[in-house]
């Protein structure tokens, strides 16, 4: 179910990167996807391999050892990786969309020189730590505290749901730098680059998850962790603002991930409908199955069109807050719907682990939750409707 170039035009460079991503995934990821899922195994060698291919520095400028590519080219490659394994794709998405972009857009030149080149090369994996056990959708209610001590900061608290926090070497952490008796809300939160060797840092609980099992999700604990002053990103008190602006881009990455999951499920269902015979003929000849396949293809095409258009708008410097939320909302719900229908086409076989649609169904669900639930996306979209009017 590859898109028609006439409807979804890609440049020659974009098409070549798409083919490269497909060939890389077919050789390095697909043969192991099912086993990694069964074992909840994160494959650390993939970080260096993705870095060597340039997939971890796609949006980082060449002066920092990245490829300096546009948003659409990145999303095309990400979608292809996620078609093969969304657990690998979310690692690529988080790294490219959040920590590297926050450092690039808001960090000092010294921070860019220190962190971005090894992150682009796959020597350091980046992570993003905003949510806490009691502050998910209400992210600005976080309580992790940073207190100034000379030139350093002492950070105490914990972060929940940190994607690949077990292997990250540069973690963008949001912490309060205002004081309990003078709270400034979202304007009292700052961003710090932390790394595992800092005293007081520890990895806590690893979540046992429904899907995305090959992507570890953990709690990070900070016990009076001393952080050098030069690790603060941008201005004090602006960290939450930076995070929200970065999530506009991150949501495009989750949309591409969901689109990859939906595409994989639809293609698996299309092939199965051709092979599976009932009542003396392939089940693709039954109108009930045809309608499901047609609806899958239509929803995927509409999602891809919106994502590509929004990526081009971002590259042109337009505000994409509303359409970024639309992309994530549409793509995640398309992934959930498509994987559900794919299992229905497979029947009993769709419910067992022998076929990939069972895993794709489990992987799809979280795309409706992380980096802003579907309900949060609807709030953002509605708010933007009134602000624009």
TIGU-474439 format. One record per residue (C-alpha): residue number from 1; residue in three letters; x negated, y negated, z. Coordinates in steps of 0.02 Angstrom, whole numbers. Layout:
N
+------+-------+--------+--------+--------+
! guba ! torro !      x !      y !      z !
+------+-------+--------+--------+--------+
!  NUM !   ala !      X !      Y !      Z !
...
+------+-------+--------+--------+--------+
END
This chain:
389
+------+-------+--------+--------+--------+
! guba ! torro !      x !      y !      z !
+------+-------+--------+--------+--------+
!    1 !   unk !      0 !      0 !      0 !
!    2 !   unk !   -136 !   -123 !    -46 !
!    3 !   unk !    -68 !   -294 !    -93 !
!    4 !   unk !    -61 !   -349 !   -274 !
!    5 !   unk !   -198 !   -477 !   -314 !
!    6 !   unk !    -69 !   -576 !   -413 !
!    7 !   unk !     37 !   -601 !   -257 !
!    8 !   unk !   -102 !   -609 !   -127 !
!    9 !   unk !   -248 !   -683 !   -224 !
!   10 !   unk !   -421 !   -657 !   -150 !
!   11 !   unk !   -584 !   -727 !   -213 !
!   12 !   unk !   -716 !   -610 !   -281 !
!   13 !   unk !   -813 !   -630 !   -119 !
!   14 !   unk !   -661 !   -592 !    -12 !
!   15 !   unk !   -621 !   -437 !   -114 !
!   16 !   unk !   -800 !   -376 !    -97 !
!   17 !   unk !   -798 !   -402 !     92 !
!   18 !   unk !   -632 !   -310 !    100 !
!   19 !   unk !   -709 !   -162 !      6 !
!   20 !   unk !   -862 !   -166 !    117 !
!   21 !   unk !   -755 !   -162 !    273 !
!   22 !   unk !   -653 !    -18 !    203 !
!   23 !   unk !   -807 !     84 !    159 !
!   24 !   unk !   -889 !     48 !    326 !
!   25 !   unk !   -733 !    100 !    422 !
!   26 !   unk !   -711 !    257 !    318 !
!   27 !   unk !   -889 !    312 !    358 !
!   28 !   unk !   -917 !    249 !    535 !
!   29 !   unk !   -745 !    242 !    615 !
!   30 !   unk !   -608 !    349 !    538 !
!   31 !   unk !   -692 !    519 !    566 !
!   32 !   unk !   -698 !    484 !    753 !
!   33 !   unk !   -539 !    382 !    785 !
!   34 !   unk !   -431 !    525 !    850 !
!   35 !   unk !   -567 !    591 !    965 !
!   36 !   unk !   -609 !    419 !   1034 !
!   37 !   unk !   -425 !    394 !   1071 !
!   38 !   unk !   -409 !    562 !   1160 !
!   39 !   unk !   -565 !    529 !   1264 !
!   40 !   unk !   -531 !    343 !   1293 !
!   41 !   unk !   -707 !    321 !   1228 !
!   42 !   unk !   -784 !    154 !   1181 !
!   43 !   unk !   -924 !    184 !   1057 !
!   44 !   unk !  -1063 !     59 !   1102 !
!   45 !   unk !  -1166 !     92 !    944 !
!   46 !   unk !  -1028 !     12 !    842 !
!   47 !   unk !  -1071 !   -159 !    913 !
!   48 !   unk !  -1244 !   -158 !    834 !
!   49 !   unk !  -1176 !    -81 !    673 !
!   50 !   unk !  -1040 !   -211 !    656 !
!   51 !   unk !  -1168 !   -346 !    695 !
!   52 !   unk !  -1287 !   -282 !    563 !
!   53 !   unk !  -1146 !   -288 !    435 !
!   54 !   unk !  -1108 !   -468 !    484 !
!   55 !   unk !   -934 !   -427 !    551 !
!   56 !   unk !   -971 !   -502 !    723 !
!   57 !   unk !  -1030 !   -668 !    655 !
!   58 !   unk !   -909 !   -700 !    514 !
!   59 !   unk !   -854 !   -871 !    581 !
!   60 !   unk !  -1022 !   -922 !    654 !
!   61 !   unk !  -1122 !  -1043 !    544 !
!   62 !   unk !  -1277 !   -979 !    456 !
!   63 !   unk !  -1389 !  -1090 !    562 !
!   64 !   unk !  -1342 !   -977 !    710 !
!   65 !   unk !  -1368 !   -816 !    609 !
!   66 !   unk !  -1185 !   -799 !    563 !
!   67 !   unk !  -1104 !   -787 !    391 !
!   68 !   unk !  -1012 !   -953 !    401 !
!   69 !   unk !   -856 !   -885 !    315 !
!   70 !   unk !   -679 !   -953 !    314 !
!   71 !   unk !   -535 !   -891 !    421 !
!   72 !   unk !   -447 !   -795 !    282 !
!   73 !   unk !   -603 !   -696 !    235 !
!   74 !   unk !   -625 !   -647 !    416 !
!   75 !   unk !   -443 !   -594 !    434 !
!   76 !   unk !   -450 !   -490 !    275 !
!   77 !   unk !   -598 !   -394 !    345 !
!   78 !   unk !   -518 !   -378 !    517 !
!   79 !   unk !   -356 !   -310 !    445 !
!   80 !   unk !   -454 !   -178 !    350 !
!   81 !   unk !   -548 !   -122 !    506 !
!   82 !   unk !   -384 !   -115 !    605 !
!   83 !   unk !   -303 !     -8 !    470 !
!   84 !   unk !   -432 !    124 !    519 !
!   85 !   unk !   -439 !     94 !    707 !
!   86 !   unk !   -357 !    -49 !    801 !
!   87 !   unk !   -462 !    -15 !    955 !
!   88 !   unk !   -619 !    -60 !    858 !
!   89 !   unk !   -525 !   -203 !    777 !
!   90 !   unk !   -478 !   -284 !    943 !
!   91 !   unk !   -661 !   -287 !    993 !
!   92 !   unk !   -702 !   -374 !    829 !
!   93 !   unk !   -554 !   -491 !    849 !
!   94 !   unk !   -588 !   -547 !   1028 !
!   95 !   unk !   -774 !   -572 !    994 !
!   96 !   unk !   -746 !   -675 !    836 !
!   97 !   unk !   -594 !   -773 !    889 !
!   98 !   unk !   -622 !   -822 !   1070 !
!   99 !   unk !   -795 !   -823 !   1152 !
!  100 !   unk !   -896 !   -864 !    997 !
!  101 !   unk !   -773 !   -997 !    940 !
!  102 !   unk !   -763 !  -1078 !   1112 !
!  103 !   unk !   -952 !  -1092 !   1120 !
!  104 !   unk !   -960 !  -1155 !    941 !
!  105 !   unk !   -823 !  -1285 !    962 !
!  106 !   unk !   -854 !  -1346 !   1139 !
!  107 !   unk !  -1026 !  -1287 !   1195 !
!  108 !   unk !  -1185 !  -1388 !   1201 !
!  109 !   unk !  -1316 !  -1367 !   1067 !
!  110 !   unk !  -1426 !  -1275 !   1193 !
!  111 !   unk !  -1283 !  -1153 !   1228 !
!  112 !   unk !  -1255 !  -1126 !   1043 !
!  113 !   unk !  -1438 !  -1090 !   1011 !
!  114 !   unk !  -1450 !   -972 !   1160 !
!  115 !   unk !  -1290 !   -872 !   1139 !
!  116 !   unk !  -1225 !   -877 !    961 !
!  117 !   unk !  -1369 !   -795 !    864 !
!  118 !   unk !  -1374 !   -636 !    971 !
!  119 !   unk !  -1184 !   -631 !    970 !
!  120 !   unk !  -1182 !   -645 !    780 !
!  121 !   unk !  -1312 !   -506 !    764 !
!  122 !   unk !  -1217 !   -388 !    879 !
!  123 !   unk !  -1349 !   -393 !   1015 !
!  124 !   unk !  -1224 !   -470 !   1137 !
!  125 !   unk !  -1038 !   -432 !   1140 !
!  126 !   unk !   -925 !   -575 !   1192 !
!  127 !   unk !   -770 !   -565 !   1302 !
!  128 !   unk !   -634 !   -682 !   1363 !
!  129 !   unk !   -571 !   -688 !   1543 !
!  130 !   unk !   -419 !   -796 !   1578 !
!  131 !   unk !   -280 !   -686 !   1648 !
!  132 !   unk !   -270 !   -631 !   1829 !
!  133 !   unk !   -162 !   -506 !   1920 !
!  134 !   unk !    -38 !   -641 !   1970 !
!  135 !   unk !    -59 !   -758 !   1819 !
!  136 !   unk !    -22 !   -681 !   1650 !
!  137 !   unk !     98 !   -784 !   1545 !
!  138 !   unk !     83 !   -921 !   1678 !
!  139 !   unk !   -103 !   -929 !   1643 !
!  140 !   unk !   -134 !  -1100 !   1721 !
!  141 !   unk !    -84 !  -1028 !   1891 !
!  142 !   unk !   -253 !   -940 !   1902 !
!  143 !   unk !   -340 !   -945 !   2071 !
!  144 !   unk !   -521 !   -896 !   2033 !
!  145 !   unk !   -619 !  -1038 !   2113 !
!  146 !   unk !   -784 !  -1119 !   2065 !
!  147 !   unk !   -869 !  -1230 !   2195 !
!  148 !   unk !  -1019 !  -1338 !   2156 !
!  149 !   unk !  -1179 !  -1298 !   2252 !
!  150 !   unk !  -1321 !  -1411 !   2198 !
!  151 !   unk !  -1348 !  -1383 !   2013 !
!  152 !   unk !  -1256 !  -1217 !   2018 !
!  153 !   unk !  -1077 !  -1158 !   2037 !
!  154 !   unk !  -1017 !  -1023 !   2157 !
!  155 !   unk !   -871 !   -926 !   2082 !
!  156 !   unk !   -756 !   -816 !   2185 !
!  157 !   unk !   -606 !   -719 !   2121 !
!  158 !   unk !   -562 !   -589 !   1992 !
!  159 !   unk !   -498 !   -573 !   1814 !
!  160 !   unk !   -379 !   -442 !   1746 !
!  161 !   unk !   -354 !   -364 !   1574 !
!  162 !   unk !   -527 !   -407 !   1508 !
!  163 !   unk !   -550 !   -321 !   1341 !
!  164 !   unk !   -716 !   -224 !   1329 !
!  165 !   unk !   -772 !   -309 !   1490 !
!  166 !   unk !   -875 !   -153 !   1526 !
!  167 !   unk !   -996 !   -191 !   1384 !
!  168 !   unk !   -989 !   -380 !   1363 !
!  169 !   unk !  -1147 !   -483 !   1385 !
!  170 !   unk !  -1066 !   -655 !   1370 !
!  171 !   unk !   -898 !   -677 !   1455 !
!  172 !   unk !   -803 !   -841 !   1444 !
!  173 !   unk !   -722 !   -860 !   1616 !
!  174 !   unk !   -593 !   -989 !   1665 !
!  175 !   unk !   -602 !  -1046 !   1848 !
!  176 !   unk !   -532 !  -1188 !   1951 !
!  177 !   unk !   -656 !  -1328 !   1983 !
!  178 !   unk !   -529 !  -1438 !   2072 !
!  179 !   unk !   -504 !  -1417 !   2259 !
!  180 !   unk !   -356 !  -1335 !   2347 !
!  181 !   unk !   -305 !  -1501 !   2426 !
!  182 !   unk !   -314 !  -1594 !   2260 !
!  183 !   unk !   -246 !  -1477 !   2128 !
!  184 !   unk !   -242 !  -1546 !   1950 !
!  185 !   unk !   -147 !  -1401 !   1871 !
!  186 !   unk !   -213 !  -1352 !   1701 !
!  187 !   unk !   -332 !  -1501 !   1703 !
!  188 !   unk !   -423 !  -1430 !   1853 !
!  189 !   unk !   -489 !  -1277 !   1761 !
!  190 !   unk !   -661 !  -1262 !   1682 !
!  191 !   unk !   -746 !  -1132 !   1572 !
!  192 !   unk !   -909 !  -1042 !   1612 !
!  193 !   unk !  -1019 !   -922 !   1515 !
!  194 !   unk !  -1060 !   -780 !   1633 !
!  195 !   unk !  -1164 !   -623 !   1607 !
!  196 !   unk !  -1171 !   -458 !   1703 !
!  197 !   unk !  -1341 !   -486 !   1783 !
!  198 !   unk !  -1278 !   -632 !   1889 !
!  199 !   unk !  -1277 !   -589 !   2076 !
!  200 !   unk !  -1100 !   -560 !   2137 !
!  201 !   unk !  -1033 !   -495 !   1971 !
!  202 !   unk !   -953 !   -322 !   1967 !
!  203 !   unk !   -836 !   -221 !   1858 !
!  204 !   unk !   -680 !   -161 !   1944 !
!  205 !   unk !   -535 !    -52 !   1893 !
!  206 !   unk !   -528 !     18 !   1717 !
!  207 !   unk !   -349 !     27 !   1657 !
!  208 !   unk !   -272 !    190 !   1595 !
!  209 !   unk !   -172 !    131 !   1446 !
!  210 !   unk !    -33 !    189 !   1331 !
!  211 !   unk !   -129 !    139 !   1175 !
!  212 !   unk !   -291 !     56 !   1118 !
!  213 !   unk !   -375 !    186 !   1225 !
!  214 !   unk !   -545 !    169 !   1141 !
!  215 !   unk !   -549 !    -14 !   1193 !
!  216 !   unk !   -588 !    -25 !   1380 !
!  217 !   unk !   -483 !   -148 !   1479 !
!  218 !   unk !   -549 !   -189 !   1652 !
!  219 !   unk !   -543 !   -302 !   1803 !
!  220 !   unk !   -696 !   -411 !   1833 !
!  221 !   unk !   -740 !   -465 !   2011 !
!  222 !   unk !   -841 !   -616 !   2064 !
!  223 !   unk !   -903 !   -613 !   2245 !
!  224 !   unk !   -980 !   -784 !   2273 !
!  225 !   unk !  -1064 !   -764 !   2104 !
!  226 !   unk !  -1194 !   -898 !   2076 !
!  227 !   unk !  -1184 !   -972 !   1901 !
!  228 !   unk !  -1314 !  -1097 !   1835 !
!  229 !   unk !  -1243 !  -1268 !   1799 !
!  230 !   unk !  -1291 !  -1258 !   1616 !
!  231 !   unk !  -1166 !  -1116 !   1594 !
!  232 !   unk !  -1015 !  -1233 !   1601 !
!  233 !   unk !   -940 !  -1254 !   1428 !
!  234 !   unk !   -894 !  -1432 !   1380 !
!  235 !   unk !   -818 !  -1551 !   1507 !
!  236 !   unk !   -768 !  -1507 !   1684 !
!  237 !   unk !   -581 !  -1483 !   1697 !
!  238 !   unk !   -556 !  -1452 !   1511 !
!  239 !   unk !   -576 !  -1264 !   1511 !
!  240 !   unk !   -392 !  -1220 !   1503 !
!  241 !   unk !   -366 !  -1340 !   1359 !
!  242 !   unk !   -510 !  -1258 !   1266 !
!  243 !   unk !   -435 !  -1086 !   1299 !
!  244 !   unk !   -264 !  -1135 !   1232 !
!  245 !   unk !   -338 !  -1213 !   1076 !
!  246 !   unk !   -443 !  -1057 !   1047 !
!  247 !   unk !   -291 !   -945 !   1066 !
!  248 !   unk !   -216 !  -1027 !    912 !
!  249 !   unk !   -354 !   -941 !    815 !
!  250 !   unk !   -351 !   -785 !    921 !
!  251 !   unk !   -168 !   -756 !    880 !
!  252 !   unk !   -211 !   -747 !    696 !
!  253 !   unk !   -332 !   -607 !    739 !
!  254 !   unk !   -197 !   -512 !    834 !
!  255 !   unk !    -80 !   -537 !    685 !
!  256 !   unk !   -211 !   -461 !    570 !
!  257 !   unk !   -233 !   -318 !    692 !
!  258 !   unk !    -45 !   -285 !    697 !
!  259 !   unk !    -37 !   -296 !    508 !
!  260 !   unk !   -174 !   -165 !    494 !
!  261 !   unk !    -78 !    -49 !    611 !
!  262 !   unk !     83 !    -73 !    512 !
!  263 !   unk !     -6 !    -43 !    347 !
!  264 !   unk !    -85 !    118 !    410 !
!  265 !   unk !     83 !    182 !    473 !
!  266 !   unk !    175 !    137 !    313 !
!  267 !   unk !     43 !    221 !    206 !
!  268 !   unk !     45 !    378 !    314 !
!  269 !   unk !    235 !    384 !    299 !
!  270 !   unk !    228 !    358 !    110 !
!  271 !   unk !    106 !    503 !     87 !
!  272 !   unk !    202 !    616 !    205 !
!  273 !   unk !    366 !    581 !    116 !
!  274 !   unk !    284 !    637 !    -46 !
!  275 !   unk !    215 !    798 !     31 !
!  276 !   unk !    356 !    851 !    146 !
!  277 !   unk !    493 !    953 !     63 !
!  278 !   unk !    668 !    985 !    129 !
!  279 !   unk !    818 !   1057 !     38 !
!  280 !   unk !    706 !   1099 !   -109 !
!  281 !   unk !    634 !    926 !   -145 !
!  282 !   unk !    514 !    796 !    -72 !
!  283 !   unk !    596 !    691 !     63 !
!  284 !   unk !    547 !    535 !    -34 !
!  285 !   unk !    694 !    578 !   -149 !
!  286 !   unk !    818 !    548 !     -9 !
!  287 !   unk !    889 !    372 !     -5 !
!  288 !   unk !    877 !    362 !    185 !
!  289 !   unk !    689 !    386 !    174 !
!  290 !   unk !    673 !    270 !     24 !
!  291 !   unk !    759 !    130 !    118 !
!  292 !   unk !    640 !    147 !    265 !
!  293 !   unk !    488 !    142 !    150 !
!  294 !   unk !    559 !     -8 !     57 !
!  295 !   unk !    591 !   -104 !    218 !
!  296 !   unk !    415 !    -62 !    281 !
!  297 !   unk !    335 !   -128 !    122 !
!  298 !   unk !    443 !   -285 !    122 !
!  299 !   unk !    408 !   -331 !    303 !
!  300 !   unk !    222 !   -301 !    282 !
!  301 !   unk !    217 !   -408 !    124 !
!  302 !   unk !    309 !   -551 !    211 !
!  303 !   unk !    193 !   -541 !    360 !
!  304 !   unk !     39 !   -541 !    252 !
!  305 !   unk !    101 !   -691 !    152 !
!  306 !   unk !    129 !   -793 !    311 !
!  307 !   unk !    -39 !   -743 !    385 !
!  308 !   unk !   -137 !   -786 !    227 !
!  309 !   unk !    -46 !   -954 !    208 !
!  310 !   unk !    -80 !   -998 !    390 !
!  311 !   unk !   -263 !   -951 !    375 !
!  312 !   unk !   -280 !  -1066 !    224 !
!  313 !   unk !   -193 !  -1206 !    320 !
!  314 !   unk !   -315 !  -1184 !    464 !
!  315 !   unk !   -461 !  -1194 !    344 !
!  316 !   unk !   -389 !  -1356 !    276 !
!  317 !   unk !   -392 !  -1429 !    452 !
!  318 !   unk !   -204 !  -1425 !    482 !
!  319 !   unk !   -125 !  -1394 !    652 !
!  320 !   unk !    -72 !  -1212 !    652 !
!  321 !   unk !     -2 !  -1194 !    829 !
!  322 !   unk !    174 !  -1160 !    770 !
!  323 !   unk !    130 !  -1049 !    623 !
!  324 !   unk !     -3 !   -957 !    721 !
!  325 !   unk !    131 !   -906 !    845 !
!  326 !   unk !    246 !   -860 !    701 !
!  327 !   unk !    110 !   -750 !    628 !
!  328 !   unk !     82 !   -657 !    791 !
!  329 !   unk !    267 !   -639 !    826 !
!  330 !   unk !    311 !   -575 !    652 !
!  331 !   unk !    159 !   -462 !    636 !
!  332 !   unk !    174 !   -381 !    807 !
!  333 !   unk !    359 !   -347 !    788 !
!  334 !   unk !    329 !   -282 !    612 !
!  335 !   unk !    197 !   -163 !    679 !
!  336 !   unk !    312 !    -99 !    816 !
!  337 !   unk !    459 !    -77 !    696 !
!  338 !   unk !    354 !      3 !    559 !
!  339 !   unk !    271 !    129 !    673 !
!  340 !   unk !    441 !    175 !    747 !
!  341 !   unk !    512 !    206 !    573 !
!  342 !   unk !    356 !    303 !    522 !
!  343 !   unk !    381 !    423 !    667 !
!  344 !   unk !    563 !    444 !    613 !
!  345 !   unk !    507 !    492 !    437 !
!  346 !   unk !    384 !    618 !    509 !
!  347 !   unk !    520 !    688 !    621 !
!  348 !   unk !    456 !    809 !    753 !
!  349 !   unk !    281 !    800 !    681 !
!  350 !   unk !    278 !    613 !    714 !
!  351 !   unk !    297 !    647 !    900 !
!  352 !   unk !    141 !    754 !    915 !
!  353 !   unk !    -42 !    704 !    909 !
!  354 !   unk !    -81 !    805 !    753 !
!  355 !   unk !    -30 !    658 !    645 !
!  356 !   unk !    -91 !    478 !    665 !
!  357 !   unk !     79 !    391 !    678 !
!  358 !   unk !     94 !    440 !    861 !
!  359 !   unk !    -67 !    345 !    900 !
!  360 !   unk !    -18 !    199 !    789 !
!  361 !   unk !    148 !    183 !    881 !
!  362 !   unk !     56 !    175 !   1048 !
!  363 !   unk !    -70 !     50 !    981 !
!  364 !   unk !     63 !    -63 !    908 !
!  365 !   unk !    153 !   -101 !   1071 !
!  366 !   unk !     17 !   -205 !   1151 !
!  367 !   unk !     14 !   -326 !   1004 !
!  368 !   unk !    182 !   -388 !   1068 !
!  369 !   unk !    104 !   -422 !   1238 !
!  370 !   unk !    -76 !   -484 !   1240 !
!  371 !   unk !   -136 !   -657 !   1190 !
!  372 !   unk !     42 !   -715 !   1226 !
!  373 !   unk !    196 !   -605 !   1232 !
!  374 !   unk !    330 !   -615 !   1098 !
!  375 !   unk !    434 !   -718 !   1220 !
!  376 !   unk !    291 !   -842 !   1241 !
!  377 !   unk !    272 !   -855 !   1052 !
!  378 !   unk !    456 !   -898 !   1036 !
!  379 !   unk !    435 !  -1033 !   1169 !
!  380 !   unk !    288 !  -1106 !   1074 !
!  381 !   unk !    380 !  -1102 !    908 !
!  382 !   unk !    537 !  -1184 !    981 !
!  383 !   unk !    435 !  -1317 !   1070 !
!  384 !   unk !    344 !  -1359 !    909 !
!  385 !   unk !    509 !  -1374 !    816 !
!  386 !   unk !    560 !  -1517 !    933 !
!  387 !   unk !    388 !  -1598 !    943 !
!  388 !   unk !    379 !  -1606 !    753 !
!  389 !   unk !    553 !  -1681 !    741 !
+------+-------+--------+--------+--------+
END
